[in-house]
Amino acid sequence: MHVVLLGPPGVGKGTQGILLADAFGWERIVTGDLLRAARDAGTELGREAQQYMARGELVHDQLIIGIVQEKLKALTLGTNVVFDGFPRNSSQALTFSMMLQTVGLAIDQVVVLEADDDVLIKRISGRRSCPSCGAVYNQSLASPIREGVCDTDGGALFRRADDEPSTVRNRLEVYRRETEPLIAYYEKSHALVHHIAGGPSVEVVQTALRDALGLSLS
């Protein structure tokens, strides 16, 4: 099965994707992770991607598709895959679908996690990171034992610039403009599209996600 997780920033795609992959032994594909891995491995595509990353520029769609294709070719035939936050726009989705067709694959199901903007802004702006160990906390969901202090190394926590409320609103606008149209794209394809509320607890959302995909650990 090949599943795409869609949803706005802060809705919990990463958390839900990790839980799903860990519970069922699926492969989780996140393009940012693939780009860094290809760069570190020094592959041809990785070296090309590094040129964009070093300049702080977005890696173009064809290169991202190429790196995803490399990853899929390396997987054992029949591996279940969850694509976390990819594709991000209509151009990527169309090229990706064409690429999958060449190897006899397709997107089977799409899960759209949804939440109100107020919830998303509160979640993201409530994030706090440790500059030393990289631990991430959330004031409303997973707060540290001592406010403003990392549980692991006692370092002072900070809020990243892209987690500021004004920046979060801009990120939500980008999502609506570039990624949200993919919902209609997949609804017109042969994929099953499920809409799940991302506002409840992590456990409740994960249960709803598994139910939608017809998955059970028993």
N, C-alpha and C positions, 0 to 999 in steps of 0.2 A: 504494500500500500504506500502511496505517495500523498502526503498531506501538507497543505500550505496553511500556516498560521498567519492571519492578518489582524490588524487592529492598530489603533493610535498609540503614540508613545505613552508609556506608563500604565497600559492596560494589563500588563503581565504576561506578554508573549514569551519572554525569556524564561521566566519561572515555570510556566505551564509546559513549555517545550522541553525543558530539562527533566521535569517530573515524568512526563510522558515517555521520553526516551529512556530514562533510567529504569522505569517500572517494567517496560516491555522489551528492552534491549534494542530499541530502534536507533538508527543513526540520525543525529540532529545536525542539520546543515545551516550554518550562519555565515553569510558571506564575509563579514568582517574577520571572523576566525580563519576562514579559508585564505583570505588575502594575506594575513600575517603569517600563516603557516607556509604559504608558497614563497613569500619573501624570505623567510628564515631558511627555507630549504634551498633557496637559490635557483629555483626552476626558471625556465625562460619566461613564463607568464608572471612569476613572482618578481623577477627583475624588472619587467615592464611595469607592473603594478607599483613597485617601489618608487619609480620615477614620479608617478602621480602623488603618492602618499608623502614623499619628501617635500613636494611643493605645496602640500595642503590642499590638493585638488581632488575632486571626485573621480574615482576610477570609472572609465567609460563602460557602457553596458556590455559591449561585445567581449571585453576582457573579463568582466565578472562572469558572464555566461561560460566563457572558456574555462575558467577556474572551477566552476560548478561541474562542468562536463568532465573535467579531469577527476574530480572527486567521485562522481557517479561511476565512472569506468573502473575505479579502484575498488568499488564495493562488490561484495559477493552477490551473485545473481539472486534476486528475490529478497534482498534486504529492504526492510520497511524504513521509510525516510520521512522525517518531519522537517519542512523548510520553515525556518523561523525568521519572519520578516523579509522574506524573499519570495517572489520578485517584489520590487518596490514601485514599479510604474508599468504602464501599458506596453511600452516598448520592450522592457525586459520580459514581461509575461508572454508576448507574442513570440519573441525570439526563443525564449525558453521552451515554449510548447513545441515549436518546430524542431528544436534540438532533441527533445524527448522522443518525438515521433521517429527520428532517424535511428534510435536505438530500441524502438518498440515499447516505449514507456509513456505514461501520461499522468497528470494530476488526477487522483481519484476523488479526494474530498478536500474541502476548504472550510476552515473554521475561522469565523470572524468574531473576535472578542470585542465587546462594546462597553462603554461607560460614559457617563456625562462628563463634560469638560471640567466642571468643578471638582469632581472626584480625581480626574487625571492630574489637574494642576496641583491639587493638594498632595497627591502621592509623590509626584516628581519633585516639587519644590521642597518636600519634606525629606528628601534624600540627603544624607551626610556621608562623606567619604573620609577614610584615613589616608593621609598622604604617604605614610610609611609602609603599611602592609597591604593597602588597597581594599580593606574591608569596607562594605557599604551597609549603612543602616537607614532606617526610615522612622521618622518621628511618630508616625501614626500606625505603622505596621510592624516594624522590627527595631525598636529603639534600643540604644545601648543601656547598660546598667546605670551608668552615670551620664547624665545629660552632657553632650558635647565632648565626651571622652571615649576613645576606642577601647572596647573590652579586651582586645588582644594585646596591644602594646602600650596603652595609656596615652596615645597621641591625641592631639587636638583635632577634632573633626571639622570639616569645612563643606560648604555647598559649592558645587561646580558652577561655573558661569552659565552653562547650557541648561542648568536646572532652576535658574531664576524664573519666577512666574511670567515675566514679560517674554522671555525666550521660549518658555514652554508654549505659550499661546502661538508664537510664530511657528513652532514645530508642529503644532496641531493643524495650522492652516496649510502647511506644506503637505501633511498627510492627506488632508481633504482634497487638495488639488492634484496630487500626484499618485497617491496609493488607493484612496477610497474608490476611484473608478474601477479598480480591479474586481470589486465585488460584483458589479454588473457584468464585467467581462467573463468571470467564471460562472455566473448564473446562466449565461448564454451558452456555455460550453457543456460538456457532458459530466462535469464534476458536481458532486453533491455539496451544497453550500449550507453550513450550519451557523446560525447566529446565537452567540452565548453571552450572557451578561457577565462582564468582567469585574463588576463592582463588589460582589460578595467575597468571602474569605477564599484563600488559596485552595483550601481543601474542597470547598463547595464547587468552585470553578473547575477544578481537576475532575471531580466526579461527573459534572455535566459534560466535560470534554470527552471523557471516556465513554459515557453513555451515547453521545452523539456519533462517535466513531464505531460504536458496537464492540467495545473492548472490555474484557474482564480478566482479572488475574486468576479466577477460579477455573 
